[in-house]
Amino acid sequence: MRAALFVLTLLPVFLASFAAQAFETTAKSAIVLDVGTDQTLMEKNADMALPPASMSKLMTLNMVFEALEDGRLTLDQTLAVSQAAQAYGGSTMFLTTRDRPRVEDLIRGVVVLSGNDASTVLGEALSPDGTERGFAQMMTERARALGMTNSTFANANGWPAPGHRMSMRDLAILAKRLIVDFPQYYGYFAETEFGWDGRAPDNRFNRNPLLKLNIGADGLKTGHTQEAGYGLVGSAKQGNRRIIFVFSGLASETARASEAERLTNWAFRQFAEKQLAEEGVILTEAEVWMGQAASVGMAATADIKVLLPVLNRDGANAKITYQGPLEAPIEAGDEIAQLIVSVPGLSDATHPLVATETVPKGGFLVRVRTAATVLFRQLTGQAATVF
């Protein structure tokens, strides 16, 4: 038996669709994701490693949320403020070395106030050697483990530094993780105002320009330095759909706000959602080698939906691929194939398909019958299609 790649094309009626009207952005780098379908709706220089400014604070928050979940930190725990943390300028909570802020206040200080000092206090608390440099190395290693291959950190807060870089795709990966894996903390990102100890009253407002526009925006983080320009990691939810968008390199705060709103409107209004498969419903069957059953059903582990553009009629397709013949034994729930959805103008979306039933290995009679079939097909030149 020789394994081969099998490709089954689903009926085109499933995906009568339209080609997307491209979104033109003046940002240096950008990406837009639809969370539910896992489709990339647009990208521009998305893998370019750029200075992320305060948007890299999201990685610090990821490390904090992980520490909260495994008990290394608690929300009510108080932390010391070092001289190094106090010394940071830019956006701050105006912490001093006399303060002992709570972890929860520091989180809000990072999210709402974009506090460089708050980020450093949290980073030093989690650092393996108590320094911000040690925490930056820890962040870089963790980013690699999460698939963020174009991210390297030099500090906890995005302060301009040689080698402190992230790509917009990495920031989108990170944003999705914060939303999906830490819903218990995600509410912080929607807070529009945070005043701590009566300090910095002019710096108490969230800089995310979309939070007050009633378009479903609820996160995540702005960024700005002279080197990076103006950027934003944003997310919005309308109905059952959630999008994530990331961009960097705009010329002004006004341009950032305008581009964020344009992207949000485009992502929600230029695509329509269609259900392609239902959880547990057999899409097709694959033949099985040496099993008690000759075939096994394939089904999705969850409802599969796809976004289709609404302008400029074109075509799309869905195909199932697997390495076959599938060899018994097969357990129900084993991943045996992939459903790949291709929509013109968008990146392909890949979904796992699993076996719907268990197929034990066949007994003696099955092996005899299979051997006879192999011999017959070899004699008749059909060996390549043997199951």
C-alpha positions in Angstrom: 0.0 0.0 0.0 1.3 3.5 -0.9 -0.2 6.6 0.8 -1.3 9.3 -1.6 -2.8 12.7 -1.3 -6.5 12.6 -1.9 -8.4 15.8 -2.8 -12.2 15.9 -2.9 -13.8 19.1 -4.2 -17.2 20.0 -2.7 -20.0 21.1 -5.0 -19.6 24.7 -6.1 -23.1 25.5 -5.0 -21.8 25.6 -1.4 -19.7 28.6 -2.2 -21.2 30.7 -5.0 -19.4 33.9 -4.0 -17.9 37.2 -5.0 -14.4 38.6 -5.1 -13.5 41.1 -2.4 -13.0 44.8 -3.1 -9.5 45.4 -1.8 -9.0 47.8 1.1 -6.4 50.4 0.4 -4.6 51.6 3.5 -1.9 54.3 3.9 -0.5 52.4 6.9 3.0 51.0 6.5 1.9 47.6 7.7 -1.6 46.1 8.4 -3.7 43.0 8.8 -7.4 42.3 9.4 -8.6 38.9 10.8 -12.1 37.5 11.2 -11.9 35.5 14.4 -14.9 33.2 13.9 -13.9 31.9 10.4 -10.1 32.4 10.9 -9.9 34.2 7.6 -7.4 37.0 6.9 -9.5 39.7 5.1 -6.5 41.9 4.2 -2.8 42.3 4.8 0.0 44.6 3.9 3.6 43.9 4.9 2.1 41.9 7.7 5.3 40.0 8.5 7.6 43.0 8.5 9.2 43.4 11.9 8.6 47.0 13.0 8.9 49.1 16.2 5.6 48.4 17.9 5.6 51.2 20.4 3.1 50.7 23.2 1.3 48.0 21.3 4.0 45.6 22.6 2.5 46.1 26.1 0.0 43.5 25.0 2.8 40.9 25.3 3.5 42.1 28.9 -0.2 41.7 29.6 -0.2 38.2 28.2 2.6 37.3 30.6 0.7 38.8 33.5 -2.6 37.0 32.6 -0.7 33.7 32.3 0.8 34.3 35.8 -2.6 35.1 37.2 -3.9 31.8 35.9 -1.2 29.7 37.3 -1.0 31.5 40.6 2.3 33.3 40.3 0.3 36.6 40.7 -3.0 37.6 42.2 -5.1 40.7 41.4 -4.9 42.0 45.0 -1.2 41.4 45.3 0.9 44.6 45.8 4.2 45.1 44.0 7.3 47.3 44.6 8.1 50.2 42.3 11.8 50.3 41.3 13.8 53.4 40.5 14.1 52.1 36.9 10.3 51.9 36.6 9.8 55.4 38.2 12.3 56.9 35.8 10.3 56.2 32.6 8.8 59.2 30.9 6.0 59.3 28.3 2.7 57.9 29.4 2.8 56.9 33.1 0.8 56.3 36.2 3.2 58.7 37.9 4.3 55.9 40.3 7.1 56.5 42.8 9.3 54.2 44.7 7.2 54.8 47.8 4.1 53.2 46.1 2.9 49.6 46.4 0.2 49.4 43.7 -2.0 46.4 43.3 -1.6 44.1 40.3 -5.1 44.9 39.1 -4.4 48.7 39.3 -1.2 48.1 37.3 -3.1 46.2 34.6 -5.6 49.0 34.3 -2.7 51.4 34.3 -1.2 49.6 31.3 -4.4 49.2 29.4 -6.1 52.5 29.9 -3.2 54.9 30.7 -0.6 53.1 28.7 1.7 53.4 31.7 5.3 52.7 30.9 6.1 52.6 34.6 3.2 50.2 35.3 4.4 47.8 32.5 7.9 47.8 34.0 6.7 47.1 37.5 4.8 44.1 36.2 7.7 42.9 34.1 10.3 43.1 36.9 7.9 41.2 39.2 7.8 38.3 36.7 11.4 38.5 35.5 13.6 35.5 36.3 16.3 37.9 37.5 14.2 40.8 38.7 15.3 43.0 35.8 13.4 44.4 32.8 16.0 43.0 30.5 15.4 39.5 31.9 11.7 39.9 31.4 12.2 41.0 27.8 14.2 37.9 27.1 11.4 35.8 28.8 8.8 37.6 26.6 10.8 36.8 23.4 11.0 33.1 24.3 7.3 32.9 25.1 6.5 34.7 21.8 8.4 32.1 19.8 6.5 29.4 21.6 3.2 31.0 20.6 4.1 31.2 17.0 5.1 34.9 17.0 8.2 34.5 14.9 8.9 38.1 14.1 8.9 39.5 17.6 11.9 40.4 19.7 11.6 42.4 22.9 14.1 44.7 24.6 11.8 46.0 27.4 8.3 45.6 28.9 6.6 48.7 27.5 7.6 49.4 23.9 10.0 52.3 24.7 12.2 52.8 21.6 15.2 50.5 21.8 17.4 48.7 19.2 15.9 45.4 18.2 12.6 45.9 19.9 10.3 44.7 17.0 7.0 43.0 16.3 5.1 42.3 13.1 1.5 43.1 12.6 0.7 39.4 12.1 2.3 38.6 15.5 0.3 41.4 17.1 -2.9 39.9 15.6 -1.9 36.4 16.9 -1.4 38.0 20.3 -4.7 39.9 20.3 -6.6 36.8 19.4 -5.0 34.9 22.3 -5.9 37.7 24.7 -9.6 37.6 23.5 -10.1 33.9 23.2 -7.9 32.5 26.0 -8.4 35.2 28.7 -12.0 36.4 28.5 -12.0 36.9 32.2 -9.6 39.8 31.8 -10.6 41.1 28.4 -13.1 43.6 29.9 -10.2 45.8 31.0 -9.6 46.8 27.4 -13.1 48.4 27.1 -12.6 50.8 30.0 -12.5 54.3 28.8 -11.2 56.0 31.9 -9.1 55.1 34.9 -8.0 57.4 37.7 -5.5 56.1 40.2 -4.9 57.8 43.5 -5.9 61.1 42.0 -2.7 61.4 39.9 -2.4 62.4 36.3 -6.0 63.5 35.8 -5.2 64.5 32.2 -3.9 61.0 31.4 -6.9 59.1 32.7 -8.6 58.4 29.4 -8.1 55.4 27.1 -6.5 56.4 23.8 -8.4 53.8 21.7 -10.4 56.1 19.4 -13.1 53.5 18.6 -14.4 52.8 22.1 -17.0 55.6 22.1 -18.3 55.2 18.5 -20.9 52.5 19.2 -19.5 50.2 16.5 -18.8 47.2 18.8 -15.2 48.1 19.5 -13.9 46.8 22.9 -10.1 46.7 22.7 -7.1 46.6 22.5 -4.1 49.0 22.5 -2.8 52.1 20.7 0.8 52.9 20.1 2.9 55.9 19.1 6.5 56.9 18.9 8.3 59.1 16.4 10.0 56.1 15.0 6.9 53.9 14.7 4.3 56.5 13.9 0.7 56.0 15.0 -0.6 52.4 15.3 -3.5 50.4 16.8 -4.3 46.9 17.7 -8.1 46.9 17.7 -11.0 44.5 17.9 -14.8 44.9 17.5 -17.8 42.6 17.6 -21.1 43.1 15.7 -23.7 40.3 16.0 -21.9 37.0 16.1 -18.8 38.3 14.2 -15.6 39.6 15.8 -12.7 41.1 13.9 -9.2 42.0 14.8 -7.2 44.6 13.0 -3.7 45.8 13.4 -1.8 48.6 11.6 1.2 50.9 12.1 3.0 53.8 10.6 0.3 56.4 10.2 1.2 60.1 10.4 -1.2 61.4 13.1 -3.6 60.6 15.8 -6.5 61.8 13.6 -5.3 59.5 10.7 -5.2 56.6 13.1 -8.8 57.2 14.3 -10.1 57.6 10.8 -8.3 54.5 9.5 -9.5 52.3 12.4 -13.1 53.3 11.7 -12.8 52.7 8.0 -11.3 49.3 8.5 -14.0 48.3 10.9 -16.8 49.4 8.6 -15.2 47.7 5.6 -14.6 44.4 7.5 -18.2 44.1 8.7 -20.0 45.5 5.6 -18.1 44.0 2.7 -18.4 40.4 3.7 -21.3 38.0 4.4 -21.1 34.9 6.6 -22.3 31.5 5.3 -22.3 28.2 7.1 -20.4 25.5 5.2 -20.6 22.5 7.6 -22.4 21.5 10.7 -20.6 20.0 13.7 -20.7 16.2 13.5 -22.5 16.0 10.2 -20.7 13.7 7.7 -19.4 15.6 4.7 -18.0 12.6 2.8 -16.5 9.2 3.4 -13.0 7.9 2.9 -12.0 4.3 2.1 -10.2 2.4 4.8 -7.3 0.0 4.4 -7.4 -3.3 6.4 -10.4 -2.3 8.5 -13.5 -4.1 9.7 -15.4 -1.4 7.7 -14.6 -0.4 4.2 -15.0 3.3 4.8 -15.3 6.0 7.5 -17.2 9.3 7.6 -15.5 12.7 8.0 -17.1 15.5 9.9 -16.2 18.9 11.4 -15.5 19.3 15.1 -17.5 22.5 15.2 -19.8 24.5 12.8 -17.7 25.8 10.0 -18.5 29.2 8.6 -17.0 31.2 5.8 -17.0 34.9 4.9 -17.8 35.7 1.3 -17.2 39.1 -0.3 -20.3 40.9 -1.5 -19.0 42.7 -4.6 -17.6 41.8 -8.0 -18.9 38.3 -8.7 -16.4 35.5 -8.9 -16.0 31.9 -7.7 -14.7 30.1 -4.6 -14.2 26.5 -3.7 -13.9 24.1 -0.8 -11.9 20.9 -0.9 -11.1 18.0 1.5 -7.6 16.7 1.5 -6.1 13.7 3.3 -3.4 11.1 3.0 -5.0 7.9 2.0 -5.8 5.1 2.0 -6.6 5.5 5.7 -5.2 2.6 7.6 -7.1 0.9 10.4 -7.4 1.0 13.3 -9.1 4.5 13.4 -10.7 5.9 16.5 -13.8 8.1 16.5 -12.5 11.7 16.8 -9.2 11.1 15.2 -8.2 13.9 12.8 -8.0 12.3 9.4 -8.5 15.2 6.9 -8.6 18.9 6.4 -11.3 21.1 4.8 -9.6 24.0 2.9 -11.8 26.9 1.9 -10.5 29.2 -0.8 -12.1 32.6 -1.5 -10.7 34.9 -4.1 -8.8 37.8 -2.6 -8.5 36.2 0.9 -6.1 33.7 2.5 -7.2 30.1 2.6 -8.9 28.9 5.8 -8.1 25.3 7.0 -10.4 23.3 9.3 -9.7 19.8 10.7 -12.1 16.9 9.9 -12.3 13.9 12.2 -13.5 10.3 11.9 -17.2 9.9 12.9 -16.8 6.3 14.1 -14.3 3.8 15.2 -13.0 1.3 12.7 -11.0 -1.6 14.3 -8.4 -3.4 12.4 -9.8 -6.3 10.3 -9.3 -10.0 11.1 -7.9 -12.9 9.1 -10.6 -12.9 6.4 -10.2 -9.2 5.8 -6.4 -9.6 5.4 -7.0 -12.5 2.9 -9.5 -10.5 0.9 -7.3 -7.4 0.9 -4.3 -9.5 -0.3 -6.4 -10.9 -3.1 -7.6 -7.5 -4.1 -4.0 -6.2 -4.1 -2.8 -9.0 -6.3 -5.7 -8.6 -8.8 -5.2 -4.8 -9.1 -1.5 -5.3 -9.6 -2.1 -7.8 -12.4 -4.6 -5.4 -14.0 -2.5 -2.3 -13.6 -4.7 -0.7 -10.9 -2.3 -0.8 -8.0 -2.3 2.9 -7.5 -5.9 2.9 -6.5 -5.8 0.0 -4.1 -7.5 0.3 -0.7 
